[in-house]
């Protein structure tokens, strides 16, 4: 077990009807002029945006707005948001949506507080020294950005997707009403569940000889819960209890809780998918599902005992003759689960037909982005990355 620090300053306001508290929460954290940041038309069609505005008006808080965030949020819109905030005197950011919207708001917060080119923070040229305060209204359970220190942005110039991790961007509060996720398409719900599971798996496959028993048990329970809830939502999309479990799991899977005592985690699947997202603009959760099985089989020989434990404790696999056999059964069971919720298990199922040139470019970009330091279950070289992309086709 490794020493750790656990820092989660976000106030969570969870449950039915909590959206109407957003103005009160913004005022409690000192906001006087808000940028409401959102994606497409869903927050308008469902009335969420109108309710947010009404709550802000009731609290006497001014606002401006910027929509247009897309999956794999673009730095171009971030720069537009920075300019708008500076023009309007914005002192508080209010993303309304999922991880893409929250990540875009975090980048805007860095840019307003720090000046200069915001992409510098994602291109390893500068470290943020400040961020505008942020409160999130979650309408998609997936990324966990509402409680994490992470922001991931795509640069349209070159199709480069990069992350920046810093405690300065952690949300002051998160409004989490599971009813707001009821209108999501089934595919988006499934992508979210895949992302939640992967956030926990990235920390679970940590390469450590010993982890904390309590942390492992919490991680395993979280993953079992998300798998059960995902299956329930396939059959009954309006199941409030399942929606609530998934929404809370999205936060707990990415706020550092399941990493306590286990180190920084693996993160290979996320990094490999980031390059797919940057180059091909694929849905993040689907990209993770498409790459996971290949990655698992590739690194499994380095830690068969850990994969065997995952198979038994999370997926209910009966122990086989040895750890490797049990572990492989677990990989098969996980891929079968992905198929149940209509997630891809290969890049071809994701709609990609990679050429060898693209494989090498993806591996090169991933190696540069991780500075040659990727993987905890198994350290991956650039050649390893390329081979995983090849085998995942």
C-alpha positions in Angstrom: 0.0 0.0 0.0 1.2 3.5 -0.9 0.8 6.7 1.0 -1.9 9.0 -0.5 -3.6 12.3 -0.2 -7.4 12.5 -0.9 -8.8 15.9 -1.8 -12.5 16.4 -2.8 -13.6 19.9 -2.1 -16.8 19.8 -4.3 -20.1 20.3 -2.5 -22.5 17.7 -4.0 -26.2 18.6 -4.1 -27.9 15.3 -5.1 -31.5 14.3 -5.8 -34.8 15.2 -7.4 -35.5 18.9 -7.8 -32.0 20.0 -6.8 -31.6 21.9 -10.1 -33.7 24.7 -8.7 -31.0 25.4 -6.1 -28.4 26.4 -8.6 -28.8 30.2 -8.0 -28.5 29.7 -4.3 -25.3 27.7 -4.7 -23.7 30.2 -7.1 -24.4 33.0 -4.6 -23.0 31.0 -1.7 -19.7 30.8 -3.6 -19.6 34.4 -4.4 -20.7 34.5 -8.0 -22.3 37.7 -9.4 -22.0 37.3 -13.2 -22.2 33.8 -14.6 -21.3 32.2 -17.9 -23.8 29.4 -18.6 -21.9 27.0 -20.8 -23.7 24.1 -22.6 -23.7 21.9 -25.7 -26.5 21.5 -28.2 -30.3 21.8 -28.0 -31.1 19.1 -25.4 -30.8 21.5 -22.4 -33.2 23.8 -24.2 -35.7 21.1 -25.3 -35.9 19.6 -21.9 -36.4 23.0 -20.2 -33.2 22.6 -18.1 -31.7 25.9 -19.4 -34.8 27.9 -18.6 -34.9 26.5 -15.1 -31.2 27.4 -14.6 -31.8 30.9 -15.8 -34.9 31.3 -13.6 -33.0 30.1 -10.5 -30.2 32.6 -11.2 -32.6 35.4 -11.7 -34.4 34.6 -8.5 -31.0 34.8 -6.7 -30.2 38.2 -8.3 -27.3 36.8 -10.4 -26.6 38.1 -13.9 -25.6 35.8 -16.7 -24.4 35.4 -20.2 -24.3 32.2 -22.2 -22.3 30.2 -24.6 -23.5 27.0 -26.3 -22.0 24.8 -28.9 -19.8 22.4 -26.9 -19.4 19.1 -28.8 -18.0 15.7 -27.6 -14.2 15.9 -27.5 -14.6 19.7 -26.8 -12.6 22.0 -29.0 -10.0 24.6 -28.0 -11.5 27.0 -30.5 -14.8 27.3 -28.5 -12.7 27.6 -25.3 -10.9 30.6 -26.7 -14.3 32.1 -27.7 -15.5 31.5 -24.1 -12.5 33.2 -22.7 -13.0 36.3 -24.8 -16.7 36.4 -23.8 -15.9 36.2 -20.1 -13.4 39.0 -20.3 -15.9 41.2 -22.3 -18.8 40.5 -19.9 -17.0 40.6 -16.6 -17.8 37.0 -15.8 -16.7 35.8 -12.3 -18.3 32.4 -12.2 -18.6 29.5 -14.7 -21.7 27.3 -14.8 -21.4 24.4 -17.2 -24.7 22.6 -17.8 -24.3 19.2 -19.3 -21.8 16.4 -19.1 -18.0 16.0 -19.1 -17.4 17.7 -22.4 -19.1 20.9 -21.2 -17.5 20.8 -17.8 -14.0 20.2 -19.3 -14.6 23.1 -21.7 -15.6 25.4 -18.8 -12.5 24.3 -16.8 -10.3 25.3 -19.8 -12.1 28.7 -20.0 -11.5 29.2 -16.3 -7.8 28.6 -16.7 -7.6 31.0 -19.7 -9.5 33.9 -18.0 -7.5 33.5 -14.7 -4.1 33.0 -16.2 -4.0 34.8 -19.6 -1.9 33.8 -22.6 -2.8 30.9 -24.9 -4.9 28.3 -23.0 -3.6 25.5 -25.1 -0.2 25.9 -23.4 -1.7 24.1 -20.3 -2.6 21.1 -22.4 0.6 21.1 -24.4 2.9 20.9 -21.3 4.2 24.4 -21.8 2.7 26.0 -18.7 1.1 25.0 -15.4 -2.2 26.8 -14.4 -1.8 29.3 -11.5 -5.5 30.1 -11.2 -9.0 29.2 -12.4 -12.4 31.0 -12.3 -14.7 29.3 -9.8 -16.9 26.6 -11.4 -20.2 25.0 -10.4 -21.6 22.2 -12.5 -25.2 21.1 -13.4 -24.8 17.5 -14.4 -27.2 16.2 -17.1 -25.0 13.3 -18.3 -23.5 10.7 -15.9 -20.2 9.6 -17.4 -17.0 11.6 -17.1 -16.9 12.4 -13.4 -15.5 15.8 -14.3 -17.9 17.4 -11.7 -15.6 16.1 -8.9 -12.3 15.5 -10.7 -9.1 17.6 -11.2 -9.1 16.7 -14.9 -10.0 18.6 -18.1 -9.5 17.1 -21.6 -9.6 19.4 -24.7 -9.1 18.7 -28.4 -7.1 21.1 -30.7 -8.7 21.2 -34.1 -5.2 22.0 -35.6 -3.8 18.5 -35.9 -6.6 16.6 -34.2 -4.7 16.5 -30.9 -6.6 15.5 -27.7 -4.8 16.4 -24.4 -5.6 16.6 -20.7 -4.6 18.9 -17.9 -4.9 17.9 -14.3 -4.9 20.5 -11.6 -6.8 20.9 -8.3 -7.5 24.6 -9.2 -10.2 23.5 -11.6 -12.2 21.4 -9.2 -15.9 22.4 -9.1 -17.1 24.4 -6.1 -20.4 22.5 -6.3 -22.2 19.9 -8.4 -26.0 19.8 -8.9 -26.8 16.1 -9.6 -30.4 15.3 -10.3 -30.7 11.8 -11.8 -34.0 12.8 -13.5 -32.1 15.1 -15.8 -30.5 12.1 -17.4 -33.8 10.4 -18.3 -33.9 12.0 -21.8 -30.5 10.7 -22.9 -30.4 8.3 -25.9 -29.6 4.7 -25.0 -26.2 4.9 -26.7 -25.1 8.0 -24.7 -26.2 6.3 -21.5 -24.1 3.2 -22.4 -21.1 5.3 -23.4 -21.3 7.0 -20.0 -21.5 3.7 -18.1 -18.4 2.4 -20.1 -16.5 5.6 -19.1 -17.4 5.2 -15.4 -16.3 1.6 -15.3 -13.0 2.5 -17.0 -12.2 5.3 -14.6 -12.3 2.8 -11.8 -10.5 0.1 -13.8 -7.7 2.5 -14.6 -7.1 2.8 -10.9 -7.8 -0.8 -10.1 -5.2 -2.2 -12.4 -2.5 -0.2 -10.7 0.5 -2.6 -10.9 1.0 -2.5 -7.1 1.9 -5.8 -5.3 -0.5 -4.8 -2.5 -3.5 -2.4 -2.4 -5.7 -1.3 0.4 -8.4 -4.0 1.1 -11.0 -1.3 1.7 -10.2 0.6 -1.5 -10.3 -2.6 -3.6 -13.6 -3.6 -2.0 -15.1 -0.2 -2.8 -13.9 -0.2 -6.3 -15.3 -3.7 -6.9 -18.6 -2.8 -5.4 -18.8 0.3 -7.6 -18.1 -1.6 -10.8 -20.6 -4.3 -9.9 -23.2 -1.6 -9.2 -22.6 0.1 -12.5 -22.8 -3.2 -14.4 -26.1 -4.1 -12.8 -27.5 -0.6 -13.3 -26.4 -0.5 -17.0 -28.2 -3.8 -17.6 -31.3 -2.4 -15.8 -31.3 0.8 -18.0 -31.2 -1.3 -21.2 -34.5 -2.8 -20.1 -36.0 0.2 -18.3 -34.4 3.6 -19.3 -36.6 5.4 -16.9 -35.5 3.5 -13.8 -34.7 6.3 -11.3 -32.8 4.1 -8.9 -30.5 2.8 -11.6 -30.0 6.4 -12.9 -29.1 7.5 -9.4 -26.6 4.7 -8.9 -24.9 5.5 -12.2 -24.8 9.3 -11.6 -23.2 8.9 -8.1 -20.8 6.3 -9.4 -19.7 8.7 -12.1 -18.4 11.0 -9.4 -16.9 8.4 -7.1 -15.1 6.7 -9.9 -13.2 9.8 -10.8 -12.7 11.8 -7.6 -9.7 9.8 -6.5 -11.5 7.6 -4.0 -10.8 4.3 -5.8 -7.1 5.2 -6.1 -6.4 5.6 -2.4 -3.3 3.5 -1.5 -2.9 2.2 -5.1 -0.8 4.9 -6.7 -1.6 6.9 -9.9 -3.2 4.0 -11.8 -2.7 2.7 -15.3 -4.5 5.0 -17.7 -3.3 3.2 -20.9 -6.8 2.7 -22.3 -7.7 6.4 -21.7 -4.5 7.6 -23.4 -4.9 5.2 -26.3 -8.5 6.3 -26.7 -7.6 10.0 -26.5 -5.6 9.6 -29.8 -8.5 7.8 -31.4 -10.8 10.6 -30.3 -8.5 13.3 -31.5 -8.0 11.7 -34.9 -11.5 10.3 -35.6 -13.8 12.1 -33.2 -15.2 8.9 -31.8 -17.5 8.8 -28.7 -15.2 8.5 -25.7 -17.0 5.7 -23.8 -17.4 3.6 -27.0 -13.7 4.1 -27.8 -12.7 2.9 -24.4 -14.9 -0.2 -24.7 -13.4 -0.9 -28.2 -9.8 -0.9 -27.0 -10.2 -2.5 -23.5 -10.3 -6.2 -24.4 -7.2 -6.0 -26.5 -5.3 -4.0 -23.9 -6.4 -6.4 -21.2 -5.1 -9.5 -23.1 -1.9 -7.7 -23.9 -1.0 -6.7 -20.4 -2.6 -9.6 -18.5 0.6 -11.8 -18.4 2.2 -9.0 -16.3 -0.5 -9.2 -13.5 -2.7 -12.3 -14.0 -3.6 -12.4 -10.3 -5.2 -8.9 -10.4 -7.2 -9.8 -13.5 -8.3 -13.0 -11.9 -9.5 -11.2 -8.8 -11.4 -8.7 -11.1 -13.0 -11.7 -12.9 -14.2 -13.3 -9.7 -15.1 -10.3 -7.6 -16.6 -8.0 -10.2 -17.9 -10.3 -13.0 -18.8 -13.4 -11.0 -16.5 -15.7 -12.9 -16.0 -19.2 -11.4 -12.2 -19.7 -10.7 -10.5 -21.8 -13.3 -7.4 -24.0 -13.1 -5.0 -21.0 -12.6 -5.0 -17.2 -12.5 -4.4 -16.8 -16.2 -7.3 -19.0 -17.2 -9.6 -17.2 -14.7 -8.4 -13.8 -15.9 -9.1 -14.7 -19.6 -12.6 -15.8 -18.7 -13.0 -12.4 -17.0 -11.9 -10.5 -20.1 -14.5 -12.6 -22.1 -17.2 -11.8 -19.6 -16.4 -8.1 -19.7 -16.6 -8.0 -23.5 -19.9 -9.9 -23.4 -21.2 -7.2 -21.0 -20.2 -4.5 -23.4 -22.1 -6.3 -26.2 -25.2 -6.5 -23.9 -25.2 -2.7 -23.6 -24.4 -2.3 -27.3 -20.8 -1.1 -26.9 -18.1 -2.1 -29.4 -15.4 -4.5 -28.5 -13.1 -3.8 -31.5 -12.1 -0.8 -33.6 -13.9 -2.2 -36.6 -17.1 -2.3 -34.5 -16.4 1.3 -33.6 -16.5 2.0 -37.4 -12.7 2.4 -37.9 -10.5 0.6 -40.4 -7.0 1.6 -39.4 -4.2 1.6 -41.9 -0.7 0.8 -40.7 0.3 4.5 -41.3 -2.5 5.5 -38.9 -1.5 2.9 -36.4 2.0 4.3 -36.3 0.8 7.9 -36.1 -1.6 7.1 -33.2 1.2 5.3 -31.3 3.6 8.2 -31.9 1.1 10.8 -30.7 0.3 8.7 -27.7 3.9 8.3 -26.8 4.5 12.0 -27.1 1.5 12.8 -25.0 2.5 10.5 -22.2 6.2 11.5 -22.5 7.1 7.8 -22.9 5.6 6.9 -19.5 2.4 5.0 -19.9 0.9 2.1 -18.0 1.1 0.6 -14.5 -0.2 -2.9 -15.1 2.5 -3.0 -17.7 4.7 -0.2 -19.0 4.0 0.4 -22.6 6.6 1.4 -25.2 5.6 3.1 -28.5 5.9 -0.4 -30.1 3.5 -1.8 -27.5 1.0 1.0 -28.2 1.2 0.3 -31.9 0.6 -3.4 -31.4 -2.4 -2.8 -29.2 -3.9 -0.6 -31.9 -3.2 -3.3 -34.5 -4.7 -6.1 -32.5 -7.8 -4.0 -31.7 -8.7 -3.6 -35.4 
